[in-house]
Amino acid sequence: MDIVVLPGDGIGPEITEATLAVLRAADAGFGLGLSFETHEVGLATLKTHGTTLPEEVFARAMAAAGTILGPCASFEYPPREQGGINLSAAFRARGDLYANIRPARSRAGLPHWGRTPMDLVFARENTEGFYADRSMYQGSGEFMPTADMALSVRKITERACMRIARSAFEIARGRRKKVTAVHKANVMKVTDGLFLRSVRKVAEEYSDVALDDVIVDAAAALLVRDAARFDVIVTTNMFGDILSDLATELSGSLGLGASINAGDTTALAQAQHGSAPDIAGQAIANPSSLILSSAMLLDWLGTRRGERRLNDAAAAIERAVDAVLAVPEKRTRDLGGTAGTMAFAASVAEALATA
């Protein structure tokens, strides 16, 4: 099974190397039959190819069983017309990886910053919304009619809302059977009104799953005060981005945030955090986010293909990460430990044997 690996920028190559060490251990232990094919992207190919995402790399990734993408320094990229393609946007919108799935849960031994422990999943729509670069067929959804005026277009479609809602309800069926739609329909009555109507329409197909809805600002407060009330949260693009980062940090650290971008035929694992250029090259970055994201990719592939060993390997990786995080000295520095990036990965790989 072919996995395309795109190390990215900043700490990306370091945490990608660590992630591959864990995946190779899982491959050996569970007989997964994985093969890895690495391609440069980002600032590296901007220098060599004049673009952050060569067309042949994109095509290869979309044809593979799955892709692992390291963090990218998109804020440092030049304008798109000068080769600065935002990789996340390209894969999500052009590749139609419409479901950004981000779990957040408290872990034993690590501080939880909210008032109640959490174990929830975000199903975030990935292809439209306030992200203006995903709102237009041609051109940009952000524009300036005059030098002192900037405008942005938000696109919401029933099709996109309904398919992310179905993703949320399917996830909830395997959990505690509750979906919460987060919105701002009290103000954005047309766009968020369409989102909310679409989610409610899909809810009619899932009589075994409860649905409620919460306004986005109240949802932010509830994540701090009573996160235990949430099971699966479905929401639009920007709300999902902001709230999932909040939830992950409250649950322990953004460095633990797992994330996949899933479509109908392929999926991409991606760390929830950025490229952290200030610590790049120091071998101290926490690889947990990308390791856990890659485990999610294995789980997605296992469910889609009906191959239980992939699901078992994914669950074992998560247990192994938890086991290592439970030992303070085995953690990376951001979590109060002393381990370097590869040492942490080696501990996870070792823990897989008993996970």
Secondary structure, DSSP 8 states (H G I E B T S, - for coil): -EEEEE--STTHHHHHHHHHHHHHHHHHHHT---EEEE---THHHHHHHSSSS-HHHHHHHHHSSEEEE----GGGS--GGGT---HHHIIIIITT--EEEEEEE--TTS---SSS--EEEEEEE-SSBT-GGGS-SSS-SEEEEETTEEEE--B--HHHHHHHHHHHHHHHHTTTSEEEEEE-TTTSTTHHHHHHHHHHHHHTT-TTSEEEEEEHHHHHHHHHH-GGG-SEEEE-HHHHHHHHHHHHHHTT-GGG---EEE-SS-EEEE-SS---TTTTTSS----HHHHHHHHHHHHHHHHHHT-HHHHHHHHHHHHHHHHHHTSGGGSBGGGT--B-HHHHHHHHHHHTTT-
